[in-house]
Amino acid sequence: MLAEFDGKIVGSNFLDERSAIAGIGPITVDPSQMNRTIGRQLMLDVMHRAASQNFPGARLVQIAYHTPETLSAMYGQTLNLKIPGYPVRKVIATDVEACNRLCRAIHGHDRDGDLRDAIAQGTANVVEHLGRISGYATGIGWSGHAIGETNEDLEALIGAAPMFQAPGFLVPTRNGELMRWCLGKELRIATQATLMTIGLYNEPVGRYLPSIFY
């Protein structure tokens, strides 16, 4: 969605329609046009779009300037480490259903389109434990998400990441164990953010790293 004023583009917003739940953002507004309700109108437009396409829910992550933080973006040097008993490898096409099943078990929905795009781009990894897939990541960074049955799964995926997409990967701040592990590996909090949701939402029942979309 684009916003125009006097023939000039003054704002934009996006809707990720690749999976069962729609992802909103990023949203932009020309600083010179602030306080004209442009951002509100752009947000309403994408929400109407999501409703018209019958998405059961839509989500976004808001950068937390004046709100209680729920997510922390961790950043630093890549770790290049392995977690014993949790080998990491590239995702292949036959892994997709197992990954989607794991995502559905934790979130109540899958992110099939996001996962398949990451496989095509070569950024998706799975972690295995006791001979089966126990987690996956589309990438460790701002636009990647990860799922794990345990924190060890996430630690293995983070440890194997060849890069951390700036400004960092999002960790639920309430996951104190993982936060302490990251800090112990000399990763630092780059910024903080708040997860926001409309419509369908299930409290996650496993460990996860959200992307900037959701």
N, C-alpha and C positions, 0 to 999 in steps of 0.2 A: 504494500500500500504506500502511495506517495501523497504528501500534502503540499499544496502550492499556495502561494500568496503573491499577488501582483505579477503572475507569470513566472515566478521563481520557486524552485523546489526548496521547501523549508523543513521537511521532515520525512521519515520513512518508518515502516514497520514491516515485519515478516511473519509468516505462519508456516511452520514446518509440518507438512501433511503426509510424511512418509510412513507413519506408523499409526497404531490404534489411538494413541493420545496425541493431540496437536501440541506443538511447541511454539511459543510466542517469542518473537524478538530475533535480533536486537532491534530496539527502537531508537531513533535519533530525532532530535529537534534542533534547528539552527538556534544557537545561543541568543541571537538578536531577536528571536521570535518567541522567547519564553513567556509564560504566563498569558498565552492567548488560547489556551485549551487545546492546542494542536496535539500534544501527546495524548490527552484524553480521547480525542476524536480518533486518532490512529489506533489506540487500543480498543475502542469500541468497534471500529471497523473490522479488525481481525477477529474479535470475539464473535461478531455477527457472521463472519465468514466460517468460523469453526462450527457455529450452530447450524448454518445452512448446509454444511457438508456432513451433518449428523455425527460429528465426533462426540464420544461420550464424555470427554474431558479435555481441557487445555491447561498447559502449565508454562511457567516462566520462572526465571531466577532474577531477583532484583538486587542490584548492588546496594549494600546496607550502609547508608550514610547516617541515617537518623533512626534506625530501627534495631531492635535486638538481633544480633547475629545468630544465624543457625548453621551457616556453612563457612568454612575457612579455606581459602585458596592457598595451597602449599606449593612452595617453589624452591628451587635450589639446583645443585649439581645432580645429574643422574647417578644412581646408586650402583648399578652393575653388580647386583648380588642375587644369590639364590637362597630360597628357603627350603631346607631339607624336607623331602617328602611332598613338595609342591612344585613339580616341574612345569615350566611354561613353554608353550610352542605357538606357532601361527595357527589361526583358525582356518579350517578348510570347509568346503561346501557341506560335507556330511555332518559337520558339527552344529549347523545352524539350528536344527530342531532342539538339540540338547541345550543350547544356549537360550533359545526362546523359552523352553520349558522352565529353566532356572529363573529367568527374568519374571515369568508369570507367577512362579511360586513365591517370589520375594515382593513383587510390586502389584500383582494382579493383572498385568498386561505385559505384552512383549514389545520390543523395539526392533522389529524385523527389518524395516527399511534402513534404519540407522546402521544396524549390524551388517547387512549385506553391502552397503556402501563402504563401510570400513574394510570389509574383506577385499573388495575390489581395489581399494586404495593401498592394501597391504599393511594396515595399521592395527588390525584386530588380533588379539592373542587370547588363548585359553590357558587356564591352569588346571591341572589334574591332581587328584588326591585319591590314593588307594585304587588307581586304575580307572577312574571316571572323571568326567569334567565337573569341577566344583566351582568354577568361576570363569568370567571372561571380561575383556575390556576392548572397547572399540578404539581406545587410545587413552593415554594418561595425560590429561590437559584440559584446557578450557572447554573444548567442544567434544571431548570424549567422555563416555560413561563406563562404569565397571560394576560388575555384580559378583558377589562371593558368598559362599555359605558361611565362611568364617573370616576373621581378620587376617589369618594366615594366607588365605587366598588372595586378598587384596594386597598384602605385603609382597607376595610373590610377583603379582602383576606390576606393582609399582617398582619393585627391585629390578625387574627385567626390562622396564621401559627404556627405549633408546633415546628418548627425549621427553621433556615435560613441556607441553605447549603453554607458552606464556599467556596470561600472567600466573598460571598455576593450575593444579587439579583440585577440584572441590571435595572437601572432606566434611561430612556432617559433624559439627562441633561437639555434639553430644556423644560421639564415639570417642570417648576419652582415651581408650586403649590405643586406637589407631593414631590419634593426635599425638600422644606421647611417643609412640614409635617413630612417627615422622620427625618430630622435634629432636629425638635422640639420634636420628640420621643426619642431623644438621640441615634439615629442610626448615624453612621459615614461612610464616604467614604473610602472604603478599597483600591480600585484601580480604574482606569479609562480605558475605552476601546473605540474602534471605530467600528461601524457596517460597513461591507463591503458587496457588492452584485454584482452579475453578472446575466445578463438576466432579466427575469420578476421581476419588482418591482413596487409596488403601494404605494404611500404615505399613511400611516395609517390615518384613519379618526375617530379613537377613542383613548382610552387610553390603553396602553399595557406595559408589562415588557417582553423584549426578553430573551431568554436563550443564553448561550454561543455559541450555534449553529446558531440561528437566531430568 
